[in-house]
Amino acid sequence: MSRHASLPVIELIGAPTDVGAGVRGTSMGPAALRVADLDTALRLLGFHVVDCGDLVGPLNPRQPAANGYRHLGEVHAWNTALFNAVLGSLSRNALPVVLGGDHSLAIGSISAVAQDCRRRGKRLRVLWLDAHTDFNTSAMTPSGNIHGMPVACLCGHGPMELISLSDRQPAILATEVRQVGIRSVDEGEKQFVKQTGLTVYDMRYIDEVGMRATVERALEGLDDDTHLHVSFDVDFLDPDIAPGVGTPVLGGVTYREAQLCMEMIADSGRLGSVDVVEINPARDVQNRTALLAVDLLSSLFGKSTLVRPTL
């Protein structure tokens, strides 16, 4: 992206909430990314960066699930605010980077991106970098934590409050999603993923074919009329290198694999919007995870060791 002659304005949108999660702490994620100097890292790549500050929403009431969903009203409020903020950013031809916050926020951000794609006549590709498929429904999970449901909600399987944010239901199609790094899927969720035909490149797949072939397949078919949205849950990474996340899972992506993934996405030249979510400073060591996330986001936006030919 940074190799292009004309660079978009990057707008940082903070969403400091953990209402969709089962563990407190991801509400501090946006601050951790700012402390790690994300804005400076992006400016050094030649981008004009505007920090839009943090959205305001309800506090975490810390209540049990009701009718299968935990904190549904609060999750809806945060996602509505984020939907409007991301849609506004895209209408200004900026590139929104959502600083989360838990991964339930992707419902709002991706609903906005999908609506904007329809307005512009563009195709959408969502690259979901995560340890989890996040394809649960209230019938499958006893916790009711909505950060385990955003992909299902985006595909139309969820409460009306969350599946009706955009101008179309469902907001996206499962065929528009590619998931990479998956290694934790609930039993009922496994069957639902299979039935729906979601494309998932799990850690076994990466082990067998390598990260290069995985990302090539995940990006296959992109063209000038495709908007690429990257939803980066930092638990995509192995907890040995990224301990400060909401739901760590052993056996994740290594540092070099992650760098290759980000650099290949940058090389595609199609990046149009980003979520970075689930950083939990309460579980971190000296902001190590946020610093790593900033390093990887720099690669996502074009930082490389050598000057490489543009596509």
Helices and strands as residue ranges (DSSP letters): E 10-15, G 26-28, H 29-35, H 38-43, E 49-54, H 72-91, E 95-100, G 103-105, H 106-120, E 123-129, G 146-148, H 150-154, H 160-163, G 174-176, E 177-182, H 187-196, E 199-202, H 203-209, H 211-218, E 226-233, G 234-236, H 255-268, E 271-277, G 281-283, H 288-300
